[in-house]
């Protein structure tokens, strides 16, 4: 959807699936990608998002970190997609956040 609707190209890193030495590895990828990282955290504020944002703040790379985090626990939904929409981590939420980051960087 990012490419089709917004014309944006993005990379994806699953930090739980890749062997990373630490947040610096992710910052380097972000530096190579226009200096922007959007973190999707399926937990309350904290965790991976905080680690990457903290590393970016103390880095000299100039990487901007923004994130979507879980603000509520979903009650119930019929599909996984509905659950993600209820907690504002659905595909449209991700596309909108990425577009906003891109627009603010120009």
C-alpha positions in Angstrom: 0.0 0.0 0.0 2.9 2.4 0.7 4.1 2.1 -2.9 0.7 1.8 -4.5 -1.2 4.6 -2.7 1.6 6.9 -1.5 4.4 6.2 -3.9 6.7 5.5 -0.9 9.3 2.8 -0.8 10.1 1.3 2.6 12.2 -1.4 4.2 11.1 -3.7 7.0 13.2 -5.0 9.9 11.7 -7.6 12.3 13.9 -7.0 15.3 12.7 -10.2 16.9 13.7 -12.3 13.9 17.1 -10.8 12.9 20.4 -11.1 14.9 21.1 -7.5 15.7 24.0 -6.3 17.8 21.8 -3.5 19.1 19.9 -0.3 18.2 22.9 1.0 16.3 22.4 -1.6 13.5 18.8 -0.3 13.0 20.0 3.4 13.1 22.5 2.6 10.3 19.7 1.2 8.2 17.6 4.3 8.9 20.5 6.5 8.0 20.8 4.8 4.7 17.0 5.2 4.1 16.6 9.0 4.2 17.2 9.1 7.9 13.7 8.0 8.9 12.6 5.1 11.1 9.0 4.3 11.9 8.7 1.7 14.7 5.6 -0.4 15.2 5.4 -1.5 18.8 2.7 -4.0 19.6 3.1 -3.3 23.3 2.6 -0.3 25.5 5.1 2.5 25.3 8.5 1.1 26.0 10.5 -1.7 24.6 12.0 -1.6 21.1 10.6 1.9 20.3 12.2 3.4 23.4 15.5 1.7 22.7 15.7 2.9 19.1 14.5 6.4 19.9 17.0 6.7 22.8 19.8 5.4 20.6 18.9 7.9 17.8 18.9 10.8 20.4 22.4 10.0 21.4 23.7 9.3 17.9 25.3 11.8 15.5 23.6 10.2 12.5 20.6 12.5 12.5 18.0 9.7 12.2 14.4 10.7 13.0 12.4 8.0 14.9 8.7 8.0 15.1 6.4 5.2 16.3 3.0 3.7 16.5 2.4 2.0 19.9 -0.4 0.2 21.6 -2.6 2.6 23.6 -5.3 0.2 24.6 -6.0 -3.5 24.8 -8.6 -4.6 22.2 -11.8 -6.1 23.6 -12.6 -8.4 20.7 -12.7 -8.5 17.0 -13.7 -10.9 14.3 -10.4 -10.9 12.4 -6.7 -10.0 13.1 -7.1 -7.0 10.8 -10.0 -5.7 12.9 -7.9 -6.1 16.0 -5.1 -4.1 14.5 -7.5 -1.4 13.5 -9.0 -1.2 17.0 -5.5 -0.5 18.4 -4.6 1.8 15.6 -1.8 -0.4 14.2 -3.6 -1.4 11.0 -2.3 -1.0 7.5 -4.0 2.4 7.0 -2.5 3.6 10.3 1.0 2.6 9.1 0.6 4.1 5.7 -0.7 7.4 7.2 2.2 7.5 9.7 4.8 6.8 7.0 3.3 9.5 4.7 3.3 12.0 7.6 7.0 11.3 8.3 7.8 11.7 4.7 5.9 14.9 4.3 7.5 16.4 7.4 11.0 15.6 6.1 10.7 17.5 2.9 
